[in-house]
Amino acid sequence: MGIQTGPIDAVPPKFEEPLISQPSTSPGRDAMIRLRKNPVAMLCLVYIISLILIAIFAPLLTHYDYDFQDSNRYASLPAKPDHFHRLGTDNLGQDVLSRLIYGARVSLGVSVVVVIIEVFIGVTLGLIAGFRSGMTDLVLMRVTDVMFAFPDLLLAILLAAVIRSGSQALPPVTSVLTLFVALGIVGWPGMTRLVRGQALALREKEYIEAARATGVREKNILFKHLLPNLLSPIIVQVTQDLAGYILAESTLSFLGLGVQPPFPSWGQMINNALEYKDSQPQLILFPSLLLALTVMSFNFFGDALRDALDPRMRK
Amino acid sequence: MLNFIVKRIILAIPTLIAVSFLVFMIARLAPSSPVEIILGEKATKENVARLEKEYGLDKPLLVQYVNYVWGIVAHGDFGKSFSRGGQPVSEMIRQDFPVTAQLAISAFILAFFIGIPVGILAALFHNSWFDRLCMAGVVALVSVPSFVIGPLMVIYFAVRLRWLPVSGWDSPAYTILPTIALGSRSAAILARFMRSSLLDVLKQDYIRTAMAKGLSKGRTIWRHALKNSILPVLTILGTSFGGLLTGSFVVETIFQVPGIGYESINSISKRDYPVIQGMALLVAIIFILANLGVDILYGVVDPRVRSQEAQ
């Protein structure tokens, strides 16, 4: 009889007691959970997403082109809402609903492009200023000081007015480009300051020192180590700036310095409607309501996002 | 103290120079030259040369800039309007600025005396329904631009109820709607700022100490909390006044108030950019001076700022 050499059937006793299990979590996921618990923020998000979808699919949602003048149908213009034009027409017989929907395209489009410009310039310069210090920082900060010494909307008005002051009227597409330039120039200093301040604080952190000590190249430290840690303040700023640019675009368009007809913009629609405020107040009401709701949604959502990303800020 | 004030004033000078240079250069970005605008495209060469000499446009850019600034500093001369037969811009400013100043100041008073108390009450009744209501109102007012509030008020109060005039600038009744349209956003911003500042102060140890030594809640708030919480609010007063001046460009357009904003916007369609340039520079200078004033005031009321500076 030898020692049993076959497979050992006996299974070692298992600890059946489960370990205390926690779902894997990250600061980002925590923030999203907090955000999802905020009903107002979710409502705003739904509104914003619907508006984006409406802007993208504008041609499918409208019966009329934004510049189609249905002027033969009516004896007098602007026309009240009826079966053909659900929200009525403006003084040129253009469908108000179509113009509101295409106006969303303009508003969101302009603000998104300007925010991209702002992020591109602001983040790059802010990172450089905050990380390098010295002369670069000094010069950049003096430049932003000067920009801040100027009321921002006034600078945009001045820029837009001067760019448009040529002897020929600008084609409508150029008027949109003018807006990008005017708002883009005005927008970046805020972002630069924000990123610089954060970068200055993070620069002293151990992980940056470690990266530097192990010989990581500066470009990689900036974009792979610093930038990801700056994302949440940047995202919050971007959300709030989107609201600011939507307001700025509509203000400039209201003053006749932004989007030019036949392109629609809510600000421009409100300005056109001022003349008919006695007889056709709905012409003012619709774009006003849409503009206010949109800006409010971005503001509420931005506030909620800030609270969710940085619980310490919560008040 | 005097040291502090002088230092602040000296520090503001480079900013003033830079801003005036910026305004000057922006005006030079214009696609057509001033002479082209005045004379049209069919002008003869002699006429162009004559006018360029008259306006000093034949000199180097830097010389033009120095002349422009010198004109403003020494003679209050902001250049000449293109569209109004060469009327000096300074004359237009003298005519229009008091109107804008009156509008901006009354809007500022409105914003201050509504925004600050609302902010204080919201902080004192933190997390109550009143606080929530105020903060919702604040976000709403911050989100709704004056060219939405203005026309809506006109439709209701002027067209429907006929309580107030629609537009113009005659009697005090004319100032009510523009003042509200201009001031409401600033009131909301001040309220939000005041609330968060007071909430911060109420969390401080010295407030707890004051309460612990038996001071009543009212006296603690009045003697310790309010004074300290209103200080940071001072810092945004300058910015908010500047915002009101810029905002008047929009509000004056809505209500056809004959101030510098209305004039500037009208000048834009006439491509009369010396006017826009002059008025924008004026607003920018006032903005800088308002911020300087606030800065100095801040140092005067808060000794900590001065001592930090001295170190």
Interface residues (C-beta under 8 A of the other chain):
Chain A: R142 D145 V146 A149 F150 P151 L153 L154 I157 L158 L159 A161 V162 I163 R164 S165 G166 S167 A243 L247 S250 T251 F254 L255 G256 L257 G267 I270 N271 A273 L274 K277 D278 P281 I284 L285 S288 L291 A292 V295 M296 N299 F300 D303 K315
Chain B: T15 A18 V19 L22 V23 I26 A27 L29 A30 P31 S32 E36 I37 E41 V139 A140 V142 S143 V144 P145 F147 V148 P151 L152 V154 I155 V159 V166 S196 L199 G242 G243 L245 T246 G247 F249 V250 T253 I254 S264 I265 I268 S269 R271 Y273 I276 Q277 A280 V283 A284 F287 I288 N291
